[in-house]
Amino acid sequence: MQIPKPTDEIKELFRSVVPDAPAIEVKPMFGNLGAFVNGNMFAGLFGSAIGVRLLDDATIAELQTIEGTGPFGPQERPMGGYTALPSAWESTPERMTEWIQTALDQVSRLPTKQPKPRKKQ
């Protein structure tokens, strides 16, 4: 599976639409970026696609009715629970910010994810 690399411009856009708060951590993941709250990812970057994790079925259905949304992650194995935001929204990042904030609000209610112990060598 080939993992697409994001451009510096899309990385900058991703960082600009993720809220800046002490509880939020943006970190590299497989050459892309992920945004985490309490150890749980709520938004991610995969190549040029920005995706969000939503937990509420009604909210998921609402987002998926918008033209340009779709599966997030590798085409052969998309990430369950994540929806890619329309690429057309790159020109209106405030739309992305709204959905990323919704994802943050929902995912922040999950229990804190404990880090996995390192495997012994």
N, C-alpha and C positions, 0 to 999 in steps of 0.2 A: 504494500500500500504506500503510495507516494503522498507525503504530507506537504501541502502547499505552504510556501513561505509568504508571510505578509510583507507588504512594502512599508517603508518608514512612514509614509503618509497615512496608511490605514492604521498603523500602530498609534500614531499621534491622535487620529480621530477617535480610536477606541478609548485611549486614556482621557480624552476631553469629554466623552459622554458618560464615563463612569464617575459617580459622585466621589468627591474628595473628602473622606472622613476617616478618623482614626481606626475604626473597626474594619475598614475595607483594605484589602491587600490585592494589588495587581502584580502578578508574577508570570514569568515565562513558563510555557507548557509546550514541549515538543516543537520548539521554534515559533510558537504562537504565543498568545497571552490569555490569561484567565483572571477574572475578578472574583474575589472570595470575600465572604463575610462569615465569621465564626468557623472558618475552615471549610465552608460549603461554597462551591462555585455557583454564581448566579448569572454570570455573563462571560462570554468567551469570544475569542477571535480565531478563525480558522481560515487561513489564506486571506481573502478579501471579505469573507462573511463574518458578520457580527451576530451572535446568537444569544438568546436569553433562556433561562430556566424558569418556567412558571409552574406553580403547584395547583392552582385553582382551575378546575375544568372549564368553567364559564369564561375565565380570562384567556385560557389557551384557545378556546373556540373563537373568541372575539378576535384575537391576534391572527389566527389562521384564516379568517375571512378576508384579510387585507391582501390585495394583489402584491405579489413579489415575495411573500413569506414562503418558507419551505423547510425541509429537513436541514439540520445543522450538523456538520462534521463530514467525515469521509462519505462519499456517495455510496460505497458498497456497505457501509456500516454506520449510519447516522447515530448521533448521540440521543438516546431516549430521554424524553422530557425537555428537550431543547428545541427552539424554533429559531430559524434564521430570520433576521429582520430584512426588509426589502433593501436592496443595494441602492435604489433610487433615493433613499432617505439620506444618503451621504451628503446631499446638497441641503438637507434640512435636518441637521443633527439634533435639534430639539425634539423631533419625533422619536429618535432613538433614545434620547435621554429619558423621555416619559416611560417607555417600555422597560428600560434598564432599571429605572427607579421602582417600577411595579415589581420586577423580578427581585430586586433587593428587598423590598418590603415583604414579599412572600417568603423568600429563602431565609431571611433573618429570623423568622419564627421557628426554624428547625433547630434541633438541639446542636450544640457545638460539636463539631466533628473532631474526634481525637486523632492525632497523627498516628500513622501505622508505625510500629517499631521497625527499626532497621534490621535487615537480615544479617545474621552472623556469617562471616566469611569462612 
